[in-house]
């Protein structure tokens, strides 16, 4: 179950239609699986990293610090 605070943070995101070649999408899916992320989270991570490396992340960093960070549920005891 998603906590209300997490849902509100996700609900404020913009939606973007992105066209990718099948080969690129397959590579991104595999990379996401390798890093235990969803494909969407992997694309967002890669784009955010590219923006920061290019020195264009001032607005992005300000927005990220203003929004609450999602909290992962605790892992079940084994």
Secondary structure as UniProt FT lines:
FT   HELIX           4..11
FT   HELIX           22..34
FT   TURN            35..36
FT   HELIX           39..53
FT   TURN            54..55
FT   HELIX           58..66
//
